[in-house]
């Protein structure tokens, strides 16, 4: 099973997008934002992915993994 996290650029299209997905029998929509704990984890994960992307583009410097592990 493949999983995706999507962000709609235009919030006014949400109803249309939800209807479109409901017509696809091979897609199951899971709303992780309804569960507070899962929503927090999802938002932190999206932030971390954004940080990693910025690092790859050279716009953000991240700490080396060794330094992070040493702090634990």
SVG drawing of the C-alpha trace seen along z (x, -y; Angstrom):
<svg xmlns="http://www.w3.org/2000/svg" viewBox="-18 -30 47 32">
<polyline fill="none" stroke="black" stroke-width="0.4" points="0.0,0.0 1.3,-3.4 0.6,-6.5 0.5,-10.2 0.2,-13.4 -1.3,-16.2 -1.7,-19.9 -4.3,-21.7 -3.1,-25.0 -6.7,-26.3 -8.8,-25.5 -11.9,-26.3 -11.3,-23.1 -11.5,-20.8 -15.1,-19.8 -14.4,-19.0 -11.3,-17.0 -13.1,-15.0 -15.8,-14.1 -13.2,-13.1 -11.4,-10.8 -14.7,-9.3 -15.3,-8.1 -12.1,-6.1 -12.7,-2.6 -8.9,-2.0 -8.4,-4.9 -9.1,-5.0 -9.0,-8.4 -7.7,-8.4 -8.1,-11.7 -5.3,-11.6 -6.1,-15.2 -9.2,-14.0 -7.0,-12.3 -5.0,-15.0 -2.0,-12.8 -1.7,-11.6 -2.2,-15.2 0.7,-16.4 2.9,-13.6 1.8,-14.3 2.5,-18.0 5.9,-17.4 6.7,-14.9 5.7,-17.4 7.8,-20.1 10.8,-17.7 10.4,-16.8 10.2,-20.5 13.5,-21.0 15.2,-18.2 14.0,-19.6 15.4,-23.0 18.7,-21.4 19.0,-19.7 18.4,-23.0 21.0,-24.7 18.6,-27.1 18.8,-25.5 21.7,-23.9 20.8,-20.8 22.8,-19.3 24.8,-16.2 23.1,-13.0 26.1,-12.1 25.7,-15.3 22.0,-14.7 22.6,-11.2 25.3,-12.4 22.7,-14.7 20.5,-11.8"/>
</svg>
